Amino acid sequence: MNKQDLINNIAQKSDLSKKDVEKVINGFLDEVTNALSSGDKVQLIGFGTFETRKRSSRSGRNPQTGAVIEIPESTVPAFKAGSKLKEAVK
């Protein structure tokens, strides 16, 4: 399912216009992005938690040349599924 499919499905189930649903989804995504970029986490009880994690520096290989390179430390987004989502997927 892509973003447009999600918008269409929610619009059908909620009797809202596609334009309104798109605004809500874009607003949600913007807020999650803003929270993660400022170091906060977003917890939706039962669904899951969006958070950031530190990835330490490590050695890697360039696949084209085989040369060893140093990959710097980075912060990456992560999602941990909640209990209700895990049960629904079983």
PDB file of N, CA, C and O in Angstrom, chain B, residues numbered from 101:
ATOM      1  N   MET B 101       0.852  -1.170   0.000  1.00  0.00           N
ATOM      2  CA  MET B 101       0.000   0.000   0.000  1.00  0.00           C
ATOM      3  C   MET B 101       0.903   1.240   0.000  1.00  0.00           C
ATOM      4  O   MET B 101       1.860   1.332   0.769  1.00  0.00           O
ATOM      5  N   ASN B 102       0.582   2.165  -0.859  1.00  0.00           N
ATOM      6  CA  ASN B 102       1.331   3.420  -0.894  1.00  0.00           C
ATOM      7  C   ASN B 102       0.490   4.530  -0.249  1.00  0.00           C
ATOM      8  O   ASN B 102      -0.624   4.286   0.215  1.00  0.00           O
ATOM      9  N   LYS B 103       1.032   5.739  -0.229  1.00  0.00           N
ATOM     10  CA  LYS B 103       0.370   6.862   0.438  1.00  0.00           C
ATOM     11  C   LYS B 103      -0.997   7.169  -0.184  1.00  0.00           C
ATOM     12  O   LYS B 103      -1.956   7.435   0.540  1.00  0.00           O
ATOM     13  N   GLN B 104      -1.093   7.134  -1.505  1.00  0.00           N
ATOM     14  CA  GLN B 104      -2.362   7.432  -2.171  1.00  0.00           C
ATOM     15  C   GLN B 104      -3.422   6.380  -1.861  1.00  0.00           C
ATOM     16  O   GLN B 104      -4.593   6.715  -1.679  1.00  0.00           O
ATOM     17  N   ASP B 105      -3.021   5.112  -1.801  1.00  0.00           N
ATOM     18  CA  ASP B 105      -3.949   4.048  -1.416  1.00  0.00           C
ATOM     19  C   ASP B 105      -4.463   4.275   0.004  1.00  0.00           C
ATOM     20  O   ASP B 105      -5.651   4.102   0.274  1.00  0.00           O
ATOM     21  N   LEU B 106      -3.570   4.661   0.901  1.00  0.00           N
ATOM     22  CA  LEU B 106      -3.947   4.940   2.277  1.00  0.00           C
ATOM     23  C   LEU B 106      -4.958   6.080   2.346  1.00  0.00           C
ATOM     24  O   LEU B 106      -5.953   5.992   3.066  1.00  0.00           O
ATOM     25  N   ILE B 107      -4.704   7.135   1.605  1.00  0.00           N
ATOM     26  CA  ILE B 107      -5.620   8.291   1.565  1.00  0.00           C
ATOM     27  C   ILE B 107      -6.990   7.857   1.051  1.00  0.00           C
ATOM     28  O   ILE B 107      -8.012   8.213   1.638  1.00  0.00           O
ATOM     29  N   ASN B 108      -7.019   7.100  -0.030  1.00  0.00           N
ATOM     30  CA  ASN B 108      -8.291   6.635  -0.598  1.00  0.00           C
ATOM     31  C   ASN B 108      -9.072   5.766   0.388  1.00  0.00           C
ATOM     32  O   ASN B 108     -10.280   5.938   0.548  1.00  0.00           O
ATOM     33  N   ASN B 109      -8.377   4.827   1.054  1.00  0.00           N
ATOM     34  CA  ASN B 109      -9.044   3.921   1.989  1.00  0.00           C
ATOM     35  C   ASN B 109      -9.622   4.678   3.180  1.00  0.00           C
ATOM     36  O   ASN B 109     -10.754   4.418   3.588  1.00  0.00           O
ATOM     37  N   ILE B 110      -8.860   5.605   3.734  1.00  0.00           N
ATOM     38  CA  ILE B 110      -9.340   6.368   4.887  1.00  0.00           C
ATOM     39  C   ILE B 110     -10.497   7.272   4.479  1.00  0.00           C
ATOM     40  O   ILE B 110     -11.460   7.421   5.231  1.00  0.00           O
ATOM     41  N   ALA B 111     -10.415   7.872   3.308  1.00  0.00           N
ATOM     42  CA  ALA B 111     -11.496   8.745   2.830  1.00  0.00           C
ATOM     43  C   ALA B 111     -12.796   7.957   2.681  1.00  0.00           C
ATOM     44  O   ALA B 111     -13.863   8.459   3.035  1.00  0.00           O
ATOM     45  N   GLN B 112     -12.722   6.743   2.167  1.00  0.00           N
ATOM     46  CA  GLN B 112     -13.928   5.910   2.012  1.00  0.00           C
ATOM     47  C   GLN B 112     -14.534   5.547   3.359  1.00  0.00           C
ATOM     48  O   GLN B 112     -15.752   5.585   3.531  1.00  0.00           O
ATOM     49  N   LYS B 113     -13.675   5.193   4.320  1.00  0.00           N
ATOM     50  CA  LYS B 113     -14.171   4.725   5.619  1.00  0.00           C
ATOM     51  C   LYS B 113     -14.653   5.859   6.514  1.00  0.00           C
ATOM     52  O   LYS B 113     -15.468   5.631   7.408  1.00  0.00           O
ATOM     53  N   SER B 114     -14.169   7.069   6.292  1.00  0.00           N
ATOM     54  CA  SER B 114     -14.478   8.159   7.218  1.00  0.00           C
ATOM     55  C   SER B 114     -15.457   9.187   6.664  1.00  0.00           C
ATOM     56  O   SER B 114     -15.859  10.097   7.389  1.00  0.00           O
ATOM     57  N   ASP B 115     -15.842   9.070   5.425  1.00  0.00           N
ATOM     58  CA  ASP B 115     -16.717  10.049   4.769  1.00  0.00           C
ATOM     59  C   ASP B 115     -16.108  11.451   4.749  1.00  0.00           C
ATOM     60  O   ASP B 115     -16.837  12.443   4.732  1.00  0.00           O
ATOM     61  N   LEU B 116     -14.791  11.536   4.750  1.00  0.00           N
ATOM     62  CA  LEU B 116     -14.073  12.800   4.579  1.00  0.00           C
ATOM     63  C   LEU B 116     -13.594  12.886   3.140  1.00  0.00           C
ATOM     64  O   LEU B 116     -13.483  11.872   2.451  1.00  0.00           O
ATOM     65  N   SER B 117     -13.315  14.086   2.697  1.00  0.00           N
ATOM     66  CA  SER B 117     -12.795  14.226   1.328  1.00  0.00           C
ATOM     67  C   SER B 117     -11.338  13.765   1.292  1.00  0.00           C
ATOM     68  O   SER B 117     -10.641  13.774   2.306  1.00  0.00           O
ATOM     69  N   LYS B 118     -10.902  13.369   0.112  1.00  0.00           N
ATOM     70  CA  LYS B 118      -9.515  12.931  -0.045  1.00  0.00           C
ATOM     71  C   LYS B 118      -8.545  14.058   0.289  1.00  0.00           C
ATOM     72  O   LYS B 118      -7.467  13.823   0.835  1.00  0.00           O
ATOM     73  N   LYS B 119      -8.939  15.280  -0.043  1.00  0.00           N
ATOM     74  CA  LYS B 119      -8.098  16.446   0.239  1.00  0.00           C
ATOM     75  C   LYS B 119      -7.905  16.624   1.753  1.00  0.00           C
ATOM     76  O   LYS B 119      -6.799  16.905   2.213  1.00  0.00           O
ATOM     77  N   ASP B 120      -8.992  16.459   2.521  1.00  0.00           N
ATOM     78  CA  ASP B 120      -8.904  16.593   3.973  1.00  0.00           C
ATOM     79  C   ASP B 120      -8.050  15.481   4.580  1.00  0.00           C
ATOM     80  O   ASP B 120      -7.237  15.735   5.469  1.00  0.00           O
ATOM     81  N   VAL B 121      -8.230  14.269   4.109  1.00  0.00           N
ATOM     82  CA  VAL B 121      -7.452  13.135   4.607  1.00  0.00           C
ATOM     83  C   VAL B 121      -5.971  13.336   4.279  1.00  0.00           C
ATOM     84  O   VAL B 121      -5.104  13.045   5.103  1.00  0.00           O
ATOM     85  N   GLU B 122      -5.688  13.829   3.083  1.00  0.00           N
ATOM     86  CA  GLU B 122      -4.298  14.075   2.699  1.00  0.00           C
ATOM     87  C   GLU B 122      -3.657  15.120   3.606  1.00  0.00           C
ATOM     88  O   GLU B 122      -2.492  14.981   3.978  1.00  0.00           O
ATOM     89  N   LYS B 123      -4.405  16.169   3.967  1.00  0.00           N
ATOM     90  CA  LYS B 123      -3.888  17.188   4.881  1.00  0.00           C
ATOM     91  C   LYS B 123      -3.562  16.591   6.242  1.00  0.00           C
ATOM     92  O   LYS B 123      -2.531  16.907   6.837  1.00  0.00           O
ATOM     93  N   VAL B 124      -4.439  15.730   6.729  1.00  0.00           N
ATOM     94  CA  VAL B 124      -4.228  15.101   8.033  1.00  0.00           C
ATOM     95  C   VAL B 124      -2.999  14.189   7.996  1.00  0.00           C
ATOM     96  O   VAL B 124      -2.169  14.231   8.904  1.00  0.00           O
ATOM     97  N   ILE B 125      -2.881  13.377   6.965  1.00  0.00           N
ATOM     98  CA  ILE B 125      -1.733  12.465   6.870  1.00  0.00           C
ATOM     99  C   ILE B 125      -0.436  13.250   6.721  1.00  0.00           C
ATOM    100  O   ILE B 125       0.560  12.925   7.368  1.00  0.00           O
ATOM    101  N   ASN B 126      -0.436  14.272   5.882  1.00  0.00           N
ATOM    102  CA  ASN B 126       0.770  15.090   5.728  1.00  0.00           C
ATOM    103  C   ASN B 126       1.123  15.790   7.033  1.00  0.00           C
ATOM    104  O   ASN B 126       2.299  15.904   7.376  1.00  0.00           O
ATOM    105  N   GLY B 127       0.124  16.256   7.756  1.00  0.00           N
ATOM    106  CA  GLY B 127       0.354  16.888   9.052  1.00  0.00           C
ATOM    107  C   GLY B 127       0.951  15.909  10.053  1.00  0.00           C
ATOM    108  O   GLY B 127       1.872  16.251  10.796  1.00  0.00           O
ATOM    109  N   PHE B 128       0.423  14.698  10.067  1.00  0.00           N
ATOM    110  CA  PHE B 128       0.947  13.654  10.956  1.00  0.00           C
ATOM    111  C   PHE B 128       2.409  13.356  10.628  1.00  0.00           C
ATOM    112  O   PHE B 128       3.253  13.303  11.522  1.00  0.00           O
ATOM    113  N   LEU B 129       2.700  13.164   9.353  1.00  0.00           N
ATOM    114  CA  LEU B 129       4.074  12.858   8.948  1.00  0.00           C
ATOM    115  C   LEU B 129       5.025  14.004   9.281  1.00  0.00           C
ATOM    116  O   LEU B 129       6.150  13.766   9.719  1.00  0.00           O
ATOM    117  N   ASP B 130       4.585  15.240   9.079  1.00  0.00           N
ATOM    118  CA  ASP B 130       5.412  16.401   9.422  1.00  0.00           C
ATOM    119  C   ASP B 130       5.711  16.449  10.918  1.00  0.00           C
ATOM    120  O   ASP B 130       6.844  16.712  11.322  1.00  0.00           O
ATOM    121  N   GLU B 131       4.700  16.197  11.730  1.00  0.00           N
ATOM    122  CA  GLU B 131       4.891  16.241  13.181  1.00  0.00           C
ATOM    123  C   GLU B 131       5.815  15.127  13.667  1.00  0.00           C
ATOM    124  O   GLU B 131       6.653  15.358  14.539  1.00  0.00           O
ATOM    125  N   VAL B 132       5.672  13.929  13.118  1.00  0.00           N
ATOM    126  CA  VAL B 132       6.575  12.831  13.488  1.00  0.00           C
ATOM    127  C   VAL B 132       8.001  13.178  13.073  1.00  0.00           C
ATOM    128  O   VAL B 132       8.940  12.962  13.840  1.00  0.00           O
ATOM    129  N   THR B 133       8.170  13.713  11.870  1.00  0.00           N
ATOM    130  CA  THR B 133       9.496  14.106  11.384  1.00  0.00           C
ATOM    131  C   THR B 133      10.106  15.186  12.267  1.00  0.00           C
ATOM    132  O   THR B 133      11.281  15.100  12.624  1.00  0.00           O
ATOM    133  N   ASN B 134       9.325  16.199  12.622  1.00  0.00           N
ATOM    134  CA  ASN B 134       9.819  17.273  13.484  1.00  0.00           C
ATOM    135  C   ASN B 134      10.220  16.752  14.863  1.00  0.00           C
ATOM    136  O   ASN B 134      11.247  17.155  15.408  1.00  0.00           O
ATOM    137  N   ALA B 135       9.414  15.863  15.420  1.00  0.00           N
ATOM    138  CA  ALA B 135       9.721  15.309  16.738  1.00  0.00           C
ATOM    139  C   ALA B 135      11.010  14.496  16.696  1.00  0.00           C
ATOM    140  O   ALA B 135      11.857  14.632  17.579  1.00  0.00           O
ATOM    141  N   LEU B 136      11.164  13.661  15.685  1.00  0.00           N
ATOM    142  CA  LEU B 136      12.370  12.833  15.590  1.00  0.00           C
ATOM    143  C   LEU B 136      13.611  13.677  15.341  1.00  0.00           C
ATOM    144  O   LEU B 136      14.675  13.395  15.891  1.00  0.00           O
ATOM    145  N   SER B 137      13.480  14.711  14.517  1.00  0.00           N
ATOM    146  CA  SER B 137      14.650  15.542  14.224  1.00  0.00           C
ATOM    147  C   SER B 137      15.081  16.352  15.440  1.00  0.00           C
ATOM    148  O   SER B 137      16.240  16.759  15.523  1.00  0.00           O
ATOM    149  N   SER B 138      14.169  16.598  16.390  1.00  0.00           N
ATOM    150  CA  SER B 138      14.548  17.313  17.605  1.00  0.00           C
ATOM    151  C   SER B 138      14.918  16.360  18.743  1.00  0.00           C
ATOM    152  O   SER B 138      15.167  16.801  19.865  1.00  0.00           O
ATOM    153  N   GLY B 139      14.954  15.055  18.460  1.00  0.00           N
ATOM    154  CA  GLY B 139      15.395  14.076  19.451  1.00  0.00           C
ATOM    155  C   GLY B 139      14.290  13.478  20.299  1.00  0.00           C
ATOM    156  O   GLY B 139      14.567  12.664  21.180  1.00  0.00           O
ATOM    157  N   ASP B 140      13.043  13.862  20.056  1.00  0.00           N
ATOM    158  CA  ASP B 140      11.920  13.302  20.810  1.00  0.00           C
ATOM    159  C   ASP B 140      11.479  11.982  20.190  1.00  0.00           C
ATOM    160  O   ASP B 140      11.877  11.638  19.077  1.00  0.00           O
ATOM    161  N   LYS B 141      10.650  11.251  20.932  1.00  0.00           N
ATOM    162  CA  LYS B 141      10.047  10.054  20.344  1.00  0.00           C
ATOM    163  C   LYS B 141       8.541  10.225  20.311  1.00  0.00           C
ATOM    164  O   LYS B 141       7.971  10.979  21.100  1.00  0.00           O
ATOM    165  N   VAL B 142       7.904   9.520  19.392  1.00  0.00           N
ATOM    166  CA  VAL B 142       6.451   9.576  19.232  1.00  0.00           C
ATOM    167  C   VAL B 142       5.904   8.202  19.570  1.00  0.00           C
ATOM    168  O   VAL B 142       6.206   7.219  18.894  1.00  0.00           O
ATOM    169  N   GLN B 143       5.089   8.139  20.632  1.00  0.00           N
ATOM    170  CA  GLN B 143       4.550   6.870  21.090  1.00  0.00           C
ATOM    171  C   GLN B 143       3.046   6.839  20.884  1.00  0.00           C
ATOM    172  O   GLN B 143       2.320   7.666  21.435  1.00  0.00           O
ATOM    173  N   LEU B 144       2.583   5.890  20.095  1.00  0.00           N
ATOM    174  CA  LEU B 144       1.157   5.681  19.857  1.00  0.00           C
ATOM    175  C   LEU B 144       0.797   4.354  20.524  1.00  0.00           C
ATOM    176  O   LEU B 144       1.089   3.285  19.988  1.00  0.00           O
ATOM    177  N   ILE B 145       0.166   4.427  21.688  1.00  0.00           N
ATOM    178  CA  ILE B 145      -0.118   3.238  22.487  1.00  0.00           C
ATOM    179  C   ILE B 145      -0.864   2.200  21.654  1.00  0.00           C
ATOM    180  O   ILE B 145      -1.878   2.503  21.025  1.00  0.00           O
ATOM    181  N   GLY B 146      -0.352   0.981  21.658  1.00  0.00           N
ATOM    182  CA  GLY B 146      -0.959  -0.121  20.919  1.00  0.00           C
ATOM    183  C   GLY B 146      -0.444  -0.249  19.502  1.00  0.00           C
ATOM    184  O   GLY B 146      -0.411  -1.349  18.951  1.00  0.00           O
ATOM    185  N   PHE B 147      -0.037   0.870  18.897  1.00  0.00           N
ATOM    186  CA  PHE B 147       0.453   0.826  17.519  1.00  0.00           C
ATOM    187  C   PHE B 147       1.962   0.698  17.478  1.00  0.00           C
ATOM    188  O   PHE B 147       2.493  -0.216  16.848  1.00  0.00           O
ATOM    189  N   GLY B 148       2.661   1.615  18.150  1.00  0.00           N
ATOM    190  CA  GLY B 148       4.111   1.530  18.170  1.00  0.00           C
ATOM    191  C   GLY B 148       4.763   2.843  18.515  1.00  0.00           C
ATOM    192  O   GLY B 148       4.096   3.837  18.802  1.00  0.00           O
ATOM    193  N   THR B 149       6.101   2.830  18.482  1.00  0.00           N
ATOM    194  CA  THR B 149       6.894   3.992  18.855  1.00  0.00           C
ATOM    195  C   THR B 149       7.881   4.319  17.752  1.00  0.00           C
ATOM    196  O   THR B 149       8.614   3.451  17.278  1.00  0.00           O
ATOM    197  N   PHE B 150       7.891   5.584  17.348  1.00  0.00           N
ATOM    198  CA  PHE B 150       8.893   6.095  16.426  1.00  0.00           C
ATOM    199  C   PHE B 150       9.965   6.757  17.279  1.00  0.00           C
ATOM    200  O   PHE B 150       9.638   7.565  18.148  1.00  0.00           O
ATOM    201  N   GLU B 151      11.229   6.439  17.057  1.00  0.00           N
ATOM    202  CA  GLU B 151      12.312   7.022  17.825  1.00  0.00           C
ATOM    203  C   GLU B 151      13.583   7.066  16.983  1.00  0.00           C
ATOM    204  O   GLU B 151      13.624   6.540  15.871  1.00  0.00           O
ATOM    205  N   THR B 152      14.608   7.694  17.525  1.00  0.00           N
ATOM    206  CA  THR B 152      15.901   7.709  16.841  1.00  0.00           C
ATOM    207  C   THR B 152      16.876   6.855  17.637  1.00  0.00           C
ATOM    208  O   THR B 152      16.764   6.728  18.856  1.00  0.00           O
ATOM    209  N   ARG B 153      17.827   6.277  16.930  1.00  0.00           N
ATOM    210  CA  ARG B 153      18.864   5.463  17.560  1.00  0.00           C
ATOM    211  C   ARG B 153      20.218   5.873  17.005  1.00  0.00           C
ATOM    212  O   ARG B 153      20.350   6.211  15.829  1.00  0.00           O
ATOM    213  N   LYS B 154      21.209   5.838  17.864  1.00  0.00           N
ATOM    214  CA  LYS B 154      22.578   6.132  17.448  1.00  0.00           C
ATOM    215  C   LYS B 154      23.184   4.867  16.858  1.00  0.00           C
ATOM    216  O   LYS B 154      23.092   3.786  17.441  1.00  0.00           O
ATOM    217  N   ARG B 155      23.791   5.014  15.717  1.00  0.00           N
ATOM    218  CA  ARG B 155      24.522   3.910  15.088  1.00  0.00           C
ATOM    219  C   ARG B 155      26.000   4.270  15.195  1.00  0.00           C
ATOM    220  O   ARG B 155      26.430   5.290  14.656  1.00  0.00           O
ATOM    221  N   SER B 156      26.769   3.451  15.877  1.00  0.00           N
ATOM    222  CA  SER B 156      28.177   3.777  16.106  1.00  0.00           C
ATOM    223  C   SER B 156      28.992   3.648  14.822  1.00  0.00           C
ATOM    224  O   SER B 156      28.573   3.007  13.858  1.00  0.00           O
ATOM    225  N   SER B 157      30.159   4.270  14.838  1.00  0.00           N
ATOM    226  CA  SER B 157      31.028   4.199  13.653  1.00  0.00           C
ATOM    227  C   SER B 157      31.544   2.774  13.503  1.00  0.00           C
ATOM    228  O   SER B 157      31.675   2.038  14.481  1.00  0.00           O
ATOM    229  N   ARG B 158      31.830   2.402  12.270  1.00  0.00           N
ATOM    230  CA  ARG B 158      32.293   1.034  12.002  1.00  0.00           C
ATOM    231  C   ARG B 158      33.073   1.009  10.701  1.00  0.00           C
ATOM    232  O   ARG B 158      33.045   1.965   9.927  1.00  0.00           O
ATOM    233  N   SER B 159      33.763  -0.084  10.473  1.00  0.00           N
ATOM    234  CA  SER B 159      34.494  -0.265   9.217  1.00  0.00           C
ATOM    235  C   SER B 159      33.593  -0.969   8.220  1.00  0.00           C
ATOM    236  O   SER B 159      32.782  -1.816   8.593  1.00  0.00           O
ATOM    237  N   GLY B 160      33.738  -0.618   6.961  1.00  0.00           N
ATOM    238  CA  GLY B 160      32.971  -1.256   5.897  1.00  0.00           C
ATOM    239  C   GLY B 160      33.842  -1.429   4.668  1.00  0.00           C
ATOM    240  O   GLY B 160      35.017  -1.059   4.673  1.00  0.00           O
ATOM    241  N   ARG B 161      33.279  -1.979   3.635  1.00  0.00           N
ATOM    242  CA  ARG B 161      34.018  -2.173   2.384  1.00  0.00           C
ATOM    243  C   ARG B 161      33.264  -1.521   1.236  1.00  0.00           C
ATOM    244  O   ARG B 161      32.039  -1.603   1.149  1.00  0.00           O
ATOM    245  N   ASN B 162      34.015  -0.875   0.360  1.00  0.00           N
ATOM    246  CA  ASN B 162      33.453  -0.348  -0.868  1.00  0.00           C
ATOM    247  C   ASN B 162      33.237  -1.550  -1.787  1.00  0.00           C
ATOM    248  O   ASN B 162      34.207  -2.223  -2.136  1.00  0.00           O
ATOM    249  N   PRO B 163      32.006  -1.838  -2.187  1.00  0.00           N
ATOM    250  CA  PRO B 163      31.747  -3.036  -2.990  1.00  0.00           C
ATOM    251  C   PRO B 163      32.407  -3.013  -4.369  1.00  0.00           C
ATOM    252  O   PRO B 163      32.669  -4.068  -4.946  1.00  0.00           O
ATOM    253  N   GLN B 164      32.678  -1.817  -4.900  1.00  0.00           N
ATOM    254  CA  GLN B 164      33.294  -1.743  -6.229  1.00  0.00           C
ATOM    255  C   GLN B 164      34.791  -1.983  -6.179  1.00  0.00           C
ATOM    256  O   GLN B 164      35.340  -2.666  -7.044  1.00  0.00           O
ATOM    257  N   THR B 165      35.459  -1.425  -5.170  1.00  0.00           N
ATOM    258  CA  THR B 165      36.920  -1.530  -5.112  1.00  0.00           C
ATOM    259  C   THR B 165      37.404  -2.508  -4.067  1.00  0.00           C
ATOM    260  O   THR B 165      38.538  -2.981  -4.147  1.00  0.00           O
ATOM    261  N   GLY B 166      36.572  -2.825  -3.086  1.00  0.00           N
ATOM    262  CA  GLY B 166      36.992  -3.707  -2.004  1.00  0.00           C
ATOM    263  C   GLY B 166      37.782  -2.976  -0.938  1.00  0.00           C
ATOM    264  O   GLY B 166      38.203  -3.592   0.041  1.00  0.00           O
ATOM    265  N   ALA B 167      37.996  -1.670  -1.100  1.00  0.00           N
ATOM    266  CA  ALA B 167      38.771  -0.892  -0.140  1.00  0.00           C
ATOM    267  C   ALA B 167      38.004  -0.754   1.177  1.00  0.00           C
ATOM    268  O   ALA B 167      36.781  -0.613   1.189  1.00  0.00           O
ATOM    269  N   VAL B 168      38.741  -0.798   2.270  1.00  0.00           N
ATOM    270  CA  VAL B 168      38.142  -0.629   3.586  1.00  0.00           C
ATOM    271  C   VAL B 168      37.900   0.867   3.815  1.00  0.00           C
ATOM    272  O   VAL B 168      38.787   1.692   3.594  1.00  0.00           O
ATOM    273  N   ILE B 169      36.687   1.201   4.261  1.00  0.00           N
ATOM    274  CA  ILE B 169      36.351   2.594   4.549  1.00  0.00           C
ATOM    275  C   ILE B 169      35.796   2.687   5.969  1.00  0.00           C
ATOM    276  O   ILE B 169      35.292   1.706   6.515  1.00  0.00           O
ATOM    277  N   GLU B 170      35.892   3.849   6.543  1.00  0.00           N
ATOM    278  CA  GLU B 170      35.336   4.093   7.875  1.00  0.00           C
ATOM    279  C   GLU B 170      33.963   4.743   7.700  1.00  0.00           C
ATOM    280  O   GLU B 170      33.839   5.797   7.075  1.00  0.00           O
ATOM    281  N   ILE B 171      32.941   4.106   8.255  1.00  0.00           N
ATOM    282  CA  ILE B 171      31.578   4.637   8.191  1.00  0.00           C
ATOM    283  C   ILE B 171      31.355   5.420   9.484  1.00  0.00           C
ATOM    284  O   ILE B 171      31.466   4.851  10.569  1.00  0.00           O
ATOM    285  N   PRO B 172      31.042   6.714   9.389  1.00  0.00           N
ATOM    286  CA  PRO B 172      30.919   7.527  10.598  1.00  0.00           C
ATOM    287  C   PRO B 172      29.661   7.207  11.413  1.00  0.00           C
ATOM    288  O   PRO B 172      28.716   6.593  10.916  1.00  0.00           O
ATOM    289  N   GLU B 173      29.678   7.636  12.667  1.00  0.00           N
ATOM    290  CA  GLU B 173      28.516   7.492  13.543  1.00  0.00           C
ATOM    291  C   GLU B 173      27.344   8.269  12.948  1.00  0.00           C
ATOM    292  O   GLU B 173      27.533   9.325  12.344  1.00  0.00           O
ATOM    293  N   SER B 174      26.138   7.743  13.121  1.00  0.00           N
ATOM    294  CA  SER B 174      24.964   8.442  12.597  1.00  0.00           C
ATOM    295  C   SER B 174      23.756   8.191  13.499  1.00  0.00           C
ATOM    296  O   SER B 174      23.744   7.264  14.309  1.00  0.00           O
ATOM    297  N   THR B 175      22.758   9.028  13.337  1.00  0.00           N
ATOM    298  CA  THR B 175      21.482   8.873  14.020  1.00  0.00           C
ATOM    299  C   THR B 175      20.460   8.470  12.978  1.00  0.00           C
ATOM    300  O   THR B 175      20.321   9.127  11.947  1.00  0.00           O
ATOM    301  N   VAL B 176      19.738   7.380  13.248  1.00  0.00           N
ATOM    302  CA  VAL B 176      18.789   6.853  12.272  1.00  0.00           C
ATOM    303  C   VAL B 176      17.401   6.719  12.897  1.00  0.00           C
ATOM    304  O   VAL B 176      17.293   6.469  14.098  1.00  0.00           O
ATOM    305  N   PRO B 177      16.335   6.880  12.106  1.00  0.00           N
ATOM    306  CA  PRO B 177      14.987   6.671  12.632  1.00  0.00           C
ATOM    307  C   PRO B 177      14.708   5.175  12.803  1.00  0.00           C
ATOM    308  O   PRO B 177      15.228   4.341  12.061  1.00  0.00           O
ATOM    309  N   ALA B 178      13.879   4.857  13.796  1.00  0.00           N
ATOM    310  CA  ALA B 178      13.521   3.465  14.048  1.00  0.00           C
ATOM    311  C   ALA B 178      12.064   3.395  14.468  1.00  0.00           C
ATOM    312  O   ALA B 178      11.510   4.365  14.986  1.00  0.00           O
ATOM    313  N   PHE B 179      11.443   2.242  14.241  1.00  0.00           N
ATOM    314  CA  PHE B 179      10.062   2.009  14.647  1.00  0.00           C
ATOM    315  C   PHE B 179       9.999   0.706  15.419  1.00  0.00           C
ATOM    316  O   PHE B 179      10.519  -0.317  14.972  1.00  0.00           O
ATOM    317  N   LYS B 180       9.363   0.747  16.576  1.00  0.00           N
ATOM    318  CA  LYS B 180       9.162  -0.454  17.381  1.00  0.00           C
ATOM    319  C   LYS B 180       7.660  -0.690  17.455  1.00  0.00           C
ATOM    320  O   LYS B 180       6.924   0.166  17.946  1.00  0.00           O
ATOM    321  N   ALA B 181       7.200  -1.831  16.976  1.00  0.00           N
ATOM    322  CA  ALA B 181       5.775  -2.143  16.923  1.00  0.00           C
ATOM    323  C   ALA B 181       5.202  -2.348  18.331  1.00  0.00           C
ATOM    324  O   ALA B 181       5.859  -2.904  19.211  1.00  0.00           O
ATOM    325  N   GLY B 182       3.971  -1.888  18.520  1.00  0.00           N
ATOM    326  CA  GLY B 182       3.269  -2.052  19.786  1.00  0.00           C
ATOM    327  C   GLY B 182       2.560  -3.403  19.857  1.00  0.00           C
ATOM    328  O   GLY B 182       2.508  -4.142  18.874  1.00  0.00           O
ATOM    329  N   SER B 183       2.021  -3.711  21.020  1.00  0.00           N
ATOM    330  CA  SER B 183       1.422  -5.020  21.260  1.00  0.00           C
ATOM    331  C   SER B 183       0.208  -5.299  20.376  1.00  0.00           C
ATOM    332  O   SER B 183       0.067  -6.407  19.857  1.00  0.00           O
ATOM    333  N   LYS B 184      -0.670  -4.311  20.198  1.00  0.00           N
ATOM    334  CA  LYS B 184      -1.860  -4.543  19.377  1.00  0.00           C
ATOM    335  C   LYS B 184      -1.498  -4.758  17.910  1.00  0.00           C
ATOM    336  O   LYS B 184      -2.116  -5.579  17.232  1.00  0.00           O
ATOM    337  N   LEU B 185      -0.502  -4.026  17.418  1.00  0.00           N
ATOM    338  CA  LEU B 185      -0.057  -4.219  16.038  1.00  0.00           C
ATOM    339  C   LEU B 185       0.570  -5.599  15.867  1.00  0.00           C
ATOM    340  O   LEU B 185       0.330  -6.271  14.864  1.00  0.00           O
ATOM    341  N   LYS B 186       1.362  -6.020  16.830  1.00  0.00           N
ATOM    342  CA  LYS B 186       1.982  -7.346  16.763  1.00  0.00           C
ATOM    343  C   LYS B 186       0.922  -8.440  16.738  1.00  0.00           C
ATOM    344  O   LYS B 186       1.032  -9.398  15.973  1.00  0.00           O
ATOM    345  N   GLU B 187      -0.101  -8.298  17.572  1.00  0.00           N
ATOM    346  CA  GLU B 187      -1.176  -9.286  17.609  1.00  0.00           C
ATOM    347  C   GLU B 187      -1.963  -9.321  16.303  1.00  0.00           C
ATOM    348  O   GLU B 187      -2.345 -10.396  15.841  1.00  0.00           O
ATOM    349  N   ALA B 188      -2.208  -8.159  15.707  1.00  0.00           N
ATOM    350  CA  ALA B 188      -2.970  -8.093  14.460  1.00  0.00           C
ATOM    351  C   ALA B 188      -2.216  -8.734  13.303  1.00  0.00           C
ATOM    352  O   ALA B 188      -2.832  -9.242  12.366  1.00  0.00           O
ATOM    353  N   VAL B 189      -0.901  -8.714  13.361  1.00  0.00           N
ATOM    354  CA  VAL B 189      -0.095  -9.248  12.258  1.00  0.00           C
ATOM    355  C   VAL B 189       0.100 -10.751  12.381  1.00  0.00           C
ATOM    356  O   VAL B 189       0.359 -11.424  11.383  1.00  0.00           O
ATOM    357  N   LYS B 190      -0.021 -11.289  13.595  1.00  0.00           N
ATOM    358  CA  LYS B 190       0.190 -12.729  13.813  1.00  0.00           C
ATOM    359  C   LYS B 190      -0.591 -13.584  12.876  1.00  0.00           C
ATOM    360  O   LYS B 190      -0.511 -14.810  12.946  1.00  0.00           O
TER     361      LYS B 190
END
